[in-house]
Amino acid sequence: MATTREGKQEPLNRRLARRYCESGDVQALQDDMQGAIASYGRAAELDGRNARAQVGLADSYVLLDRDDKAFAAYRRALSTDPTNAAAHFGMADLLSRYGRMDEAVEAMELAVDCEPERSYYLYRLAELYVATGEVEFAEEVLRGAIDLDPKEGLYRYKLGELHVRSEQWALAARAYLEATRCSPLDDFYHVRLATTLIRMGLRPAAIKVLRRTVRICPDNRAYRYLLGELLVLVGELEAGSDQLRHAGRLDNYDRDYVRRVKTRSGQLRDDEKLVLISAVEIPV
């Protein structure tokens, strides 16, 4: 018989509810959302104060785009357990999808209060702060997430994006560099570092990073194009032309890819024009 910490036997309905929750977790991982809903629902019937079952129900409803039922399940979970961080987080996520940003921020702050050691909650709170214009708070919260999980490159990358917003290029480059060290095979972090180095006028460093980026993703047309244009600008015409030709060969649908991107971004004879090409804007 299962026992509680006090040594008392756990009621049968709670044991069964826990097992149904575990079944629901497995079904959710297998994308069997209807099965998961049935299991979590049965758990909720057996134990009306099982907040985990209600959160499982809500998460499953979200994945089925049944947001009204998800809202109701999150509310039931919080009425049972106001300190349930997962319920606050799920509620914040839903509220933000409906543009109810102030409420979403409040719900995410509650999630962080309930589980302050969860770095991902801090990261998501920072995103909401950015969306509501609280950039200084966002930076502070992101640094908190980094302190909790210093090996997560995503948090450092987002910090770099915040510095870019305020045109603090050196700080942005440092954050992107740290992101690449955390995730050495993430090409996007590398290309963001490269474009920031270009902004700072550090062409040799940018070329070095772009060469590494191309090694990570040799079939990415946009990265080869960026490297080719930068090499041409520093006078390495043969190497630059080779990268541009390679970019054109990689495009099976449009052999005139290089001309098309040049037209889209401007004739890159001016150094400042080059940095207008971002990894987000270039079609890849």
N, C-alpha and C positions, 0 to 999 in steps of 0.2 A: 504494500500500500504506500502511495506517495504521502509524504508528510510535509508540513510547513516548517518554518524555522523554529517555531515553538515546540515542534515535535508532535503536533496534532495531525491527525489524518486529514488530508485534503479532500473536500467533498467530491463525490463522484462526478457531479455535473461540471465542476471546474476542470477536473482531469480530462473529461471528454471534450470540453470546450477547447482546452489547450491543444488536444490532438487534432481537432477539426481545424484549428488555426494553422497548425503545422501542415496539414494536408492542403489547406488553401494556399499557403506559401509555395508549396511545390507546384500546384496547379498554375499559379500565377507565373512562376518561372517558365513553365511549359506553354505559356500563352493560352491556357485553357481558362479564360476569364469567367465563362459561365459556370464552370465547375468550381472555380475559386469563390465566386459569389455564393454558390450553394453551400460550400463548406464554411465560409465565414458567417453566413446567415444562420447555419445550424449552431455554430459556436455562440453566436449572440443569443439565440433562443435558449440555449442551455445555461448561459451565464450572462444575465442582463447587464452586469457591471464589467464586462470584458471589453475594455477600450481597444485592445489590440484587434479584436474581431471587427469592431466598427471601423477602425482605420483601414484594415484589409478590405472591407466592403467598399469604403470610399475610394481607395486607390484603384480597385477593380472597376468601379463605375466610371472613374475618370478615363481609364483606358478604353472604355466602351462609349465615350462621349455622352454619358448620362450624368451630366453635371448637377442637375437638380438633386438626384439621389445621392451624389457624392457630397454635396453641401450638407444634406441632412445627416448623413452618416458621420461626417467630421464633427458636426454639432453634438450628436449623441455621444461620441467619444469624449469630447471636451466636457460635456455635462457630467459624465461619469468620472473623468480624470482630467481636471484642468491643467495638470502639469505634463500632459502627454505631448512631448515635443513633436512627434511625427504628425499628430493631428493638427497642431498649429502650423507646421510646415506645409502640409497638404492644403490647408485652408488658405494660407498665404499664396501658394502657387495658383490656386483656382481664382482667388480674388484678383491677382495681377492679370490673369488671362482676360478678365472682364473689365479691365481698366480701372478697377477700384484700388488705386495705388496706395492711398493713405491707409486704408484698411489692411492692405497686403503688407505694408511696412510694419504696422502694429502687430499683425499676426506673426511675421517672421521674427520680430524682436522678441516676442513671447517664446518662440521656438528656441532662440538662442539662450534666453534666460533659463529655460527648462533644461537645456543640454549645452552648456557653454563650451564644452570640450569638442563639439562637433564642428570641425573646420568647414565642412561643406555648407552648413547653415550660415556661417559667417560670410562665406563667399556669396551665397544667394542674397543675403541681406545687403551686401555691398552693391550687387546689381540693382536691387530695388532703390537704394539710396541714389545711385547714378540716374535711374529713371525719373526720380523725383527731384533731381537737381541738388541733392545733398552730397556733393563730390568730396568735400573734406571728410565727412563721416564715412563715406565709402572707402577712402584711402586708409583711414584708421582701422576700419573693420577688416579690410584686406590684409593689412599688416598683422592683425590678430590671427587670421586664418593661416598666414605664412608661418607665424610663430608656432602654431599648433601642428602644422604639417609642412615643414621646410622643404620636403622633397617633391611637393606637388607643383609642377611647372605651370599649370593653369592659373594658379593664384598670382604667380609672379608675372605672367603674361598680362593678366587683367590689370595689374598695377602699372605695367608699362603703358597700357592703353589709356589709363587715367592721366599719366604724365604727358602723353601725346596730346590729349585734349587741351592741356595748358601750355603746350609747346616747350615743355621741359625736356629737351632732347637727350641731354646727358643722363638724367635720371631714367628716362624711358629706355635708353640703350642698356643701362645697367640692369634694369628689370628684365628686359628681353634676354640679355646674356645669361642671367641666372636661370631663366626659363629653359634655355637651350641646354644648360648644364644638367637641369633636372630631367629633361626629356630630350636627349641628344639625337633621337631619330624623328622628332617632330619638325617637319619641314616648315610649317607655318610660323613657328616661333623664330626660326632662322631667317626667313624672308622679312619678317617684321623688324628684326634686328638690323638686317642689311639696309632696308629703306630708311631707318632712323640714322644709321651711320652716314648714309648719303646726305641726309639733311644737315649733318654736322660737318660735312666736307671731308669725311674720312674715307676717301675712295679706296685706297689699298685694303683697308680693313673690310669694307663692304664687299669688295671683290672676293676676298678670302672666304667670307661667310657665304656668299652666293655660290662659290665653287663647291662648298660643302653641301649647300642646299641641293644643288644639281646632282651631286653624288647620291644623296638620299632619295631624290625623286628624278631619275634621269629622263623620264618620259613626260615631265611637266613642261608644256610649251611656254607658259608664262615665265617660269623661273629662268629658262634658257634665254628668253627674249630680254629680260632684265639684265642678266649677266652680259649678254652680247652688247646691248646698248652702252652699258657702263664701260666695258672694255674698249669700245670704239671711242668713247669720250676721253679716256686716258691715253689714247694713242696706240693701243694694241689692236690695230685694224684687222690683222689676220685672225687672231684669236676671237675677236668680237664678231667678225663676219662668219666664222665657222659656227659660233653659237646661234647666230640669227638664221643661218641656213638650216641648222639642226631643228630650230623651232618650227621653221616652215615645213620640213619633212615630217615632223611629228603630227602635223594637222592633216589627217586623211580626208577631211571634209572640205577644207579650203586651203588650197596651195598658196593662196595670196595672203596667208595669215599675217605675216610680218607687216605688209603694207596696210592691212586692215587695222592692226593694233596701233601702228604709227598714226594713222588718220584719226583714230579714236582718241589717242592721248596727246597728239600734237607732234610736230617734227622735233625730235629730241636733240636739237642742237644747243639748247639752252640748259645749263645744269639744273635750273629750278624746274624745268618741265619734267625731268626724269623722275623726281620724287613725287610727282602727282600720280604716278602709277603705283597703286597699292595692290597688295596680294588679294584684297577683297574685291577690288574693282575689275581686275583683269580676268577675262573669261579663261577658265582652265578646263 
